[in-house]
Amino acid sequence: MIQRIQSLYLFLIFAIALLLMLSNPIYAEFRMKHGFNPESVLMQYWSQFSISTESRIPVYSYKLLNMILLVLVGLGSLVNVFLYGNRKLQLKFVGILVLCAFVFFAILLVDYFMTKNQFENNSVSTTLGYQIVWPLLMFVFSLLAYFGIRHDERLVQSMDRIR
């Protein structure tokens, strides 16, 4: 049913994923200065923008796995709202959703720390923005939806035992 609290969690996951797909905000920034030649890397959720000191040509690269995971989490949560008739199937889908949200968040953090280690020898100013909270919220909301669906399933099973 749409009145259940886990449906609200799933709609929130969809809204966050849609926001991240449409805006692609910068969640980390690296700035390095070699004399008068700055080098910067701007990390976004499904792309990365970097300017090198040698070429002075901006490089814009896409992160295909992040794009796929973000679309899977967003569409999976929306589809999952309407699977309320079959709670066992809904529980399996939310389990996959939890895994995808966790992998998406882990990839972002691993990518950030790998880029940070790449610039470790130089004087670099790094900034990790508040936008990194959005994937963490998607993961938390998917866990809350999982526990809510599991609670409903156990409640129905206990009612079946009483009959």
Contacts in CASP RR format, 6 or more apart in sequence:
PFRMAT RR
TARGET T0000
AUTHOR 0000-0000-0000
METHOD contacts of the structure
MODEL  1
MIQRIQSLYLFLIFAIALLLMLSNPIYAEFRMKHGFNPESVLMQYWSQFS
ISTESRIPVYSYKLLNMILLVLVGLGSLVNVFLYGNRKLQLKFVGILVLC
AFVFFAILLVDYFMTKNQFENNSVSTTLGYQIVWPLLMFVFSLLAYFGIR
HDERLVQSMDRIR
1 7 0 8 1.000
1 84 0 8 1.000
2 81 0 8 1.000
2 84 0 8 1.000
4 84 0 8 1.000
4 148 0 8 1.000
4 152 0 8 1.000
5 144 0 8 1.000
5 148 0 8 1.000
6 94 0 8 1.000
6 144 0 8 1.000
6 145 0 8 1.000
6 146 0 8 1.000
6 148 0 8 1.000
6 149 0 8 1.000
6 152 0 8 1.000
7 81 0 8 1.000
7 84 0 8 1.000
9 141 0 8 1.000
9 142 0 8 1.000
9 144 0 8 1.000
9 145 0 8 1.000
10 77 0 8 1.000
10 78 0 8 1.000
10 80 0 8 1.000
10 81 0 8 1.000
10 94 0 8 1.000
10 141 0 8 1.000
10 145 0 8 1.000
11 77 0 8 1.000
11 78 0 8 1.000
11 81 0 8 1.000
12 137 0 8 1.000
12 141 0 8 1.000
13 73 0 8 1.000
13 74 0 8 1.000
13 77 0 8 1.000
13 97 0 8 1.000
13 101 0 8 1.000
13 138 0 8 1.000
13 141 0 8 1.000
13 142 0 8 1.000
13 145 0 8 1.000
14 74 0 8 1.000
14 75 0 8 1.000
14 76 0 8 1.000
14 77 0 8 1.000
14 78 0 8 1.000
14 81 0 8 1.000
16 134 0 8 1.000
16 137 0 8 1.000
16 138 0 8 1.000
16 141 0 8 1.000
17 70 0 8 1.000
17 71 0 8 1.000
17 73 0 8 1.000
17 74 0 8 1.000
17 77 0 8 1.000
17 138 0 8 1.000
18 74 0 8 1.000
19 134 0 8 1.000
20 45 0 8 1.000
20 70 0 8 1.000
20 134 0 8 1.000
20 135 0 8 1.000
21 46 0 8 1.000
21 70 0 8 1.000
21 71 0 8 1.000
21 74 0 8 1.000
24 44 0 8 1.000
24 45 0 8 1.000
24 46 0 8 1.000
24 47 0 8 1.000
25 44 0 8 1.000
25 45 0 8 1.000
25 131 0 8 1.000
26 42 0 8 1.000
26 43 0 8 1.000
26 44 0 8 1.000
26 129 0 8 1.000
26 131 0 8 1.000
27 43 0 8 1.000
27 44 0 8 1.000
27 45 0 8 1.000
27 108 0 8 1.000
27 112 0 8 1.000
27 128 0 8 1.000
27 129 0 8 1.000
27 131 0 8 1.000
27 132 0 8 1.000
28 42 0 8 1.000
28 43 0 8 1.000
28 112 0 8 1.000
28 115 0 8 1.000
28 126 0 8 1.000
28 127 0 8 1.000
28 128 0 8 1.000
28 129 0 8 1.000
28 132 0 8 1.000
29 40 0 8 1.000
29 41 0 8 1.000
29 42 0 8 1.000
29 43 0 8 1.000
29 126 0 8 1.000
29 127 0 8 1.000
29 129 0 8 1.000
30 40 0 8 1.000
30 41 0 8 1.000
30 42 0 8 1.000
30 43 0 8 1.000
30 115 0 8 1.000
30 116 0 8 1.000
30 119 0 8 1.000
30 124 0 8 1.000
30 125 0 8 1.000
30 126 0 8 1.000
30 127 0 8 1.000
31 38 0 8 1.000
31 39 0 8 1.000
31 40 0 8 1.000
31 124 0 8 1.000
31 125 0 8 1.000
32 38 0 8 1.000
32 39 0 8 1.000
32 40 0 8 1.000
32 119 0 8 1.000
32 122 0 8 1.000
32 123 0 8 1.000
32 124 0 8 1.000
32 125 0 8 1.000
33 39 0 8 1.000
33 123 0 8 1.000
34 53 0 8 1.000
34 122 0 8 1.000
37 53 0 8 1.000
38 51 0 8 1.000
38 53 0 8 1.000
39 50 0 8 1.000
39 51 0 8 1.000
39 52 0 8 1.000
39 53 0 8 1.000
40 50 0 8 1.000
40 51 0 8 1.000
41 48 0 8 1.000
41 49 0 8 1.000
41 50 0 8 1.000
41 115 0 8 1.000
41 119 0 8 1.000
42 48 0 8 1.000
42 49 0 8 1.000
42 50 0 8 1.000
43 111 0 8 1.000
43 112 0 8 1.000
43 115 0 8 1.000
45 63 0 8 1.000
45 66 0 8 1.000
45 70 0 8 1.000
45 108 0 8 1.000
45 131 0 8 1.000
45 135 0 8 1.000
46 62 0 8 1.000
46 63 0 8 1.000
46 66 0 8 1.000
46 67 0 8 1.000
46 70 0 8 1.000
47 60 0 8 1.000
47 61 0 8 1.000
47 62 0 8 1.000
47 63 0 8 1.000
48 60 0 8 1.000
48 61 0 8 1.000
48 63 0 8 1.000
49 58 0 8 1.000
49 59 0 8 1.000
49 60 0 8 1.000
50 58 0 8 1.000
50 59 0 8 1.000
50 61 0 8 1.000
51 57 0 8 1.000
51 58 0 8 1.000
51 59 0 8 1.000
52 59 0 8 1.000
63 107 0 8 1.000
63 111 0 8 1.000
65 107 0 8 1.000
66 104 0 8 1.000
66 107 0 8 1.000
66 108 0 8 1.000
69 100 0 8 1.000
69 103 0 8 1.000
69 104 0 8 1.000
69 107 0 8 1.000
70 104 0 8 1.000
72 100 0 8 1.000
73 97 0 8 1.000
73 100 0 8 1.000
73 101 0 8 1.000
73 104 0 8 1.000
73 138 0 8 1.000
73 142 0 8 1.000
76 93 0 8 1.000
76 97 0 8 1.000
77 97 0 8 1.000
77 142 0 8 1.000
77 145 0 8 1.000
79 93 0 8 1.000
80 90 0 8 1.000
80 93 0 8 1.000
80 94 0 8 1.000
80 97 0 8 1.000
80 145 0 8 1.000
83 89 0 8 1.000
83 90 0 8 1.000
83 93 0 8 1.000
84 90 0 8 1.000
87 149 0 8 1.000
87 152 0 8 1.000
87 153 0 8 1.000
87 156 0 8 1.000
88 153 0 8 1.000
90 149 0 8 1.000
91 146 0 8 1.000
91 149 0 8 1.000
91 150 0 8 1.000
91 153 0 8 1.000
94 142 0 8 1.000
94 145 0 8 1.000
94 146 0 8 1.000
94 149 0 8 1.000
95 142 0 8 1.000
95 146 0 8 1.000
97 142 0 8 1.000
97 145 0 8 1.000
97 146 0 8 1.000
98 139 0 8 1.000
98 142 0 8 1.000
98 143 0 8 1.000
98 146 0 8 1.000
101 135 0 8 1.000
101 138 0 8 1.000
101 139 0 8 1.000
101 142 0 8 1.000
102 139 0 8 1.000
104 135 0 8 1.000
104 138 0 8 1.000
104 139 0 8 1.000
105 135 0 8 1.000
105 136 0 8 1.000
105 138 0 8 1.000
105 139 0 8 1.000
108 132 0 8 1.000
108 135 0 8 1.000
109 132 0 8 1.000
112 128 0 8 1.000
112 132 0 8 1.000
116 124 0 8 1.000
116 126 0 8 1.000
119 126 0 8 1.000
END
